[in-house]
Amino acid sequence: MSSYQDDEEVGAFDGHAGSFPKEFGYGTFEGEHDGNLSASEQKPRILLMGLRRSGKSSIQKVVFHKMSPNETLFLESTNKIVKDDINNSSFVQFQIWDFPGQIDFFDSTFDSDMIFGGCGALVFVIDAQDDYMEALNKLNLTVTKAYKVNPNIKFEVFIHKVDGLGDDFKMESQRDIHQRATDDLADAGYDQIHLSFHLTSIYDHSIFEAFSKVVQKLIPQLPALENLLNILNTNSAIEKSFLFDVVSKIYIATDSTPVDMQSYELCCDMIDVVIDVSWIYGYKEVKEEQETTAFDEQSSSLIKLNNGTVLYLREVNKFLALVCILREDNFDHKGVIDYNFLCFREAIQQVFELRNKHQAQPIANSTGSPIVNGKNIIGDGHVSSTLIDEQN
């Protein structure tokens, strides 16, 4: 099964690629010229920066618009700032700003305060198949400029296009780039700046995993979600669990155990299967004024692999799915697992409601946090839920 290949589209492209229905697409950027801060402008902002032809636009199209990686070969170079509002039909909502590689930070028209002031994360893309010395110089200039304006920005470095490189060369490139970048910052007196490095490619799931980690850093209550997943795993004999944004296949949270790339890929492929099959066989004709979607509160899936592993998917809300990995022997107590899942879903809802109460009060936040259907995801506080221990 393939996570990338989309079905052929009939007619003009309407912004929603492949087999994903319109309900599973993202909206366009709005309110760009509004004088006051609109809801769109209050969302957290992720900046995509790097040299020309480093792969910034390709990353955005593949992750958030379901474009096939092969189709990105025909994308033109970005010659202006492209603002993309990831909203409406996704659990996680934020803005992606794609910057042209030739941008000049010292140009009088470049408003650093406006661009970096409301930024939650800055993703700098480096082409690993090209000489990266110029890219490192641009990285140093970009990071120091942004840090002066907003010290709260999360800095992420994507060492991109590693699909054609050997494993040894990948690790050597990452080590060299990491060393040079941190040394340059230290020499400039910015050794307090932390850079996170990721090896990425649009031809595998590494770019989705990297963006998952970027988005997670914009969720202030991520520990609460991780704790709920840990409790669920312990009481249900689950080995690994992910909370996925169904549209982008970004996981917004996972339990405390390390993420195995193969397991993550299996979960991504499972979501593709569920959405495609649901859209073929699960779609119901309803009145035009009613909202329609193939992924609803009844959506679930069970896949048993020949190695004794079970993949189990349950719908949490319209745009969020829980995908669990467990041994087939532990799936004998499916009733207990289902009950624990209901407790988990109720606890997640309590977290949402708590956050919504906080939203009623004005809170100063320079970086913002991802939004759920126009509201922030979660807030501080304790969420309790009673789960049944499978061992009892």
N, C-alpha and C positions, 0 to 999 in steps of 0.2 A: 504494500500500500504506500501511496506517496502523499506527503503533506503539502507538496508545493504545486503539483500539476493541477491546473484548473480545467474545468470543462470548457469547450469552445462556446463562445458567446455569439448570440445571433443579434445582428444589428449593431448600432453604435454603442460604444462603451459608456455606461452610465455611472461610473464610479464604483461599481460593485462587481468584483471580478469572480469568474468561475461559478462554482456551485453554491456559493454563499448567497442567500436571498437578500433582498434589500433591507430587511429588518436586521441583518447582521453586518451592515456597512457602517462607515463613519461619516459624519457630517463634514461640511466645509467650514472654513474659518469665517466667522461673522463678527460684526462689531469692530472692525479694524480701525475705523475712523471715528468711533464714538468719542465724545468729549469726556464722558464719565466712564468709570470702570464698569464694564458690563460683566455678566456672569462668565462670559467666555474669557475675558481678560483676567479674571480673578483665579482662573485655574492655574495649577503649577505648570511651569514652562520648561521644556527640555530643548536645549540648543544642540544642533548637529553642526559641528565645525570640522575643518580639515582642509588639506590642499585640494586642488582641482583633480577630478577623476579618482578620488580616493574611495568612492563608493557610498557617499552619504545618502544621495537620493535613492539609490538601489536598496539600501537598508530600510528606508522609510516605506518604499513601495512594497517590498516583500513582507515586512512584518505587519504593517497596518492596512495594506490595501490588497493583499493576497495576490500580488503579481508574481508570475512565474519567474524564477531567477534568470532563465534564458531570455525572457523578454526585456530584462533590464539592460541588455547589451545595446538596445536601441534608444535608451534615454539620452536626451541632450544634456549638456553641461548646464548646471544652474548658474544663471547670471544675475540673479537678484534674490533677496530673502523671500523664501516660500514659507508661508505660515499655514499649518495644517491643524485643524481643530479635531481632536480625537474625542468625539462626544456622542450624545444621543443614544446610540444603540450599544454602548459598551459599558461594562461595569467600571472600568478605570477610565477616567476622563482627564485629559490634559492637553497641552498644546505642544506641537513639534515645530520648531523653527529651523529650517534648512538654509544654511548660509553658503554663499558662493565662496570658492576657495581663494579668490583673489581679493577678498575684502580687506580694506585698509583701516586698522583701528585708529590711526592718527588723522584720518580724514575728518574734516570739520562737520560733515553730515552724519557721522557715526555717533549716535547718542548712547554712550556706554552706560549711563545711569539708567536709562529706560530699558535697554536690552538686558543688562546683567542684574538690574535691581530686582526684578520679579522672577528671576531664574531659579528653578529648583535643582536642576542638574545640567552639566555641560558635558556632552559626549564629543570627544575629539577622535576622529577617524584617521588612522595611519595605514597606508598601503604597504603591507609587508613584502610585496613583490617588487617594490621600487626602492631606490635609495632614500632612506628616511631621515637623513641629516637635516634637510630643509624643513621637513615636517616637525622635527624636534625643536627647531628654532621657533617655528610658528606656534607650537604647543606651549613653549615657555612664555612667549609674548602674550598668548591668549589667556593662559591661566593666571599670570600675574596681573594682567589688566582686569580680569573678572574678579579676582580676589580683593583687589583694592575697592571695588564697588560693593561687592557682596561676599563677605567671608563665609557665609553659610552655604554657598554653592557646593554640590557634590561633583567632584571631577572624575570622569570616567574616560579611559583611553581604550578604544577598540583597535587592536592590531588586526587589521582586516585583510581579506583575500588570502587566507592561509590554507585554502582547500588544495592548492597545488604544491604545497610544501611538505617536505618530510617531517616526521615527528621531532627528530633531533634539531633540524633547522628552525622549526617553530619555537622550541624551547629556548634555543640560543638567541633568536631574534627577540623574544619576550624579555629575556634576561638583560640583553644589551640595551634595549629601549628603556626598560625600567631603570637600569643603572644610570644611563645618560640623562634621562629626564629628571630623576631625583637629584643628581649631582648639579645639573643646571639650576634647579630651584634653590638648592643649598647655597650655591655660589652667588645667587642674586639676593640672598637673605630671606628666602621664603621656605625654609626647611619645615615650617609648620603646616604647609599644604600637603594634603594626602591625595595621592593619585591611585586609582584602582585600574588594573589592567586586565583585558579580556582578549582571548584569541577568538576571532569570529570569521564566519563565512556565510554567505546567503545560500550556499548549496547544501547546508546541513542545519541542524537545529541549534548550533552554537550561538547564532545571532539572536534567537528567541530567548535562550537562557541568559545571555548577557543583558538583553533589555529587561528581562524579568528582574534581575538584580538591581538595575537602575531604578525601575519603578518602585521596587520594594523600599528603597531608601527615601522615597517621597511619602511613604505611609507612616505617620508618626506612631501609630499603635500596632505596628507589625508584631511586637512581642506578644500582644494579646491573642492575635490570630495563631501564632506559632504554638502558644501554650494550649489553646483549644485543640489544635491538631494533635499535639502530644498526648493529651488526655484521651482523645478519641482512639488513637493508635494503641495506647496501653490497655484500654478496656475492651478493645475489639480484636486484639491480636493482629493488627495491621502493621506491615513492615514499612510502608512508605505511603505518604498521602500528599496531594497537591491541591491547592485552591486555584483553579484556572479561570482567567478571563476568556470566555468561549470564543470571542471574535478573533483576538490576536494570538491566542495560545500562550500568552504570557502568564506565568504563575505568580500570583500576588503574594502567596505565602506557602510555606511547606513546613514540615516538622523539623526537629532539631538534628535529625540524622543527615549525613552528607548526601548530596544529590548525585546519583549515578546517571551519567549521560544517556545510557541505553534505556534506563527506566523512564527518563523524561521523554525520550523519543517515542517510546511505546505509548505513553499517555497522550502525547500530541496526536499520534496517528489514530488513537481511539476516538478522540474528539472529532477528527475529520470524518471518521466512519459514522459516528452517531449523528452528526449534523447532516451529512449527505443522505443517509438512509431515512432519517426523520423527515427530511424535506420531500423525499419521494413518496414515502408511505404514511407519514404522520400528519401531513398537512390537511386541515379541514376547511371546507368552504364556509365562511361566515359573512355576516353583513359588512358592507364596505366601511361603516363607521367604527367597527370593532377592530382592535389591533390583532394582527395574526402573526404567528411565529410557529416554526416547527419544533423549537426547543422550549418546553414549558414545564410546569410543575410535575408532570407525569414522566418526564424524560429520565431514563436510566438505561444502563447497559451492563452486560456481564460477558466477559471474554475469558475463556479458559485456554491457556497455552499448553503446549505439549510437554513442558518442563515442570508441570505441577503448580504453576503460578496463575493467579486469578487477578484480572483487572476489573474493577468495579467502579462504575460512574453513577453518580446521583446528582440531580439538579438541586442547587442551593437557592438560587433565584434566577430570574430570566436570563441573566448574562454571566452567571457564575456557576461553575461545576466543581464538585469534589471528585477527584479520581484517586482511588486507593489501589495499592498493590499488596497482596497477601498470598499466603500459601493455600492451596486447595483444601488441605486438611482443616485449616482454621475457618474455612467458609461453611462448614457444616452447621454452624450456629448463625445462619443468616438472619434469623429473627432478632437476635441480640444486636447484630451489627446494624440492622435497619432501625431498631429502637434508639440505639446510641447515635445514629445519624440524625434522627429527628431531634434529639436533645441538642446535638451540635448545631443544627440549623436554627433552632430556637435561640441558642446562645449567641449565634452570629447576628440574629435579628435584634437581640437586646443591645448588642454593641452598636448596631446601626442607629437604634432609637436613642441611645445615650449620646451619640455624636450629633444627632439631629437637634437634641435639646441644647447642646453647646452651640450649635449653629445659630440659634435664636439670639445669642449674645454676641456683640461685636468683639472679635478677637484679632489682634494684630499678628499677621503672619506674612513675612516677606517672601517666603518660598511657596506657600500654599500647600495643599495636600490633595490627592486624587479625589474625585467626586463621584458619588453614586446618583445617577439620574438627577443631577442638579444640586445634590447635597454632598457634603463631605462624608467620607467613608465611616470613620470611627473616631471616638474620642476617648479620653482617659477615663479610667474607672475599672471596677472589678465586675466581671461577669461570672455568674455561677450557674452550673447546670449539672443535673444528676445523671450520670451514665451508669449503666449496668456493667459490672466486671464480668467478662466472658468466662473467667475461671470459676465463678460462683455457680 
